[in-house]
Amino acid sequence: MAKTKLKISGMSCQHCVKTVKDALTALEGVQHAKVNLRKGEAVVRFNELSITPTHLREAITKAGFEAS
């Protein structure tokens, strides 16, 4: 399992946090996602054989937020 930290902009409430977490955990290969509103980031554990950080950023973008 790999682990990555993504900076997320555009989150303003716990509903935003849930939306981002749901978008990440819906991806096949994501084992765990922890989203922190105050820090504006997500820490994601994933199987690097089935998904990449680019896929994670794309899922966050599709959910309506920006990730880097």
C-alpha positions as CSV (number, residue, x, y, z in Angstrom):
1,M,0.0,0.0,0.0
2,A,1.1,3.5,-0.8
3,K,0.2,6.7,1.1
4,T,-0.1,10.2,-0.3
5,K,-1.1,13.6,1.0
6,L,-3.1,15.9,-1.3
7,K,-3.8,19.6,-0.7
8,I,-7.4,20.4,-1.4
9,S,-8.9,23.9,-1.9
10,G,-12.5,24.9,-1.9
11,M,-13.7,23.0,1.1
12,S,-15.7,25.1,3.6
13,C,-17.7,22.7,5.8
14,Q,-18.1,19.1,6.9
15,H,-20.4,18.4,4.0
16,C,-17.4,19.3,1.7
17,V,-15.2,16.9,3.7
18,K,-17.8,14.1,3.3
19,T,-18.1,14.7,-0.4
20,V,-14.3,14.5,-0.9
21,K,-14.0,11.4,1.3
22,D,-16.8,9.7,-0.6
23,A,-15.3,10.5,-3.9
24,L,-11.9,9.1,-2.9
25,T,-13.2,5.9,-1.1
26,A,-15.5,5.1,-4.1
27,L,-12.3,4.5,-6.2
28,E,-11.2,0.9,-6.5
29,G,-7.9,0.5,-4.9
30,V,-8.4,3.2,-2.1
31,Q,-8.1,1.5,1.3
32,H,-8.6,4.6,3.5
33,A,-9.0,8.3,3.1
34,K,-8.8,10.9,5.9
35,V,-9.9,14.4,4.9
36,N,-9.0,17.4,7.2
37,L,-11.0,20.6,6.7
38,R,-8.8,22.8,8.9
39,K,-5.6,21.7,7.1
40,G,-7.2,21.5,3.7
41,E,-5.8,18.2,2.9
42,A,-6.5,14.5,2.4
43,V,-4.3,11.6,3.4
44,V,-5.0,8.6,1.3
45,R,-3.8,4.9,1.5
46,F,-4.2,3.1,-1.8
47,N,-3.0,0.2,-3.8
48,E,-0.4,1.7,-6.2
49,L,-0.9,-1.2,-8.6
50,S,-4.5,-0.3,-9.3
51,I,-4.6,3.5,-8.9
52,T,-2.3,6.5,-9.0
53,P,-2.3,9.9,-7.3
54,T,-3.4,11.4,-10.6
55,H,-6.6,9.3,-10.4
56,L,-7.1,10.6,-6.8
57,R,-6.8,14.2,-7.9
58,E,-9.2,13.7,-10.8
59,A,-11.8,12.2,-8.4
60,I,-11.5,15.3,-6.2
61,T,-11.8,17.6,-9.2
62,K,-14.9,15.8,-10.4
63,A,-16.4,16.3,-6.9
64,G,-16.0,20.0,-7.4
65,F,-12.8,20.8,-5.6
66,E,-9.2,21.4,-6.6
67,A,-6.3,19.1,-5.6
68,S,-2.6,19.4,-5.8
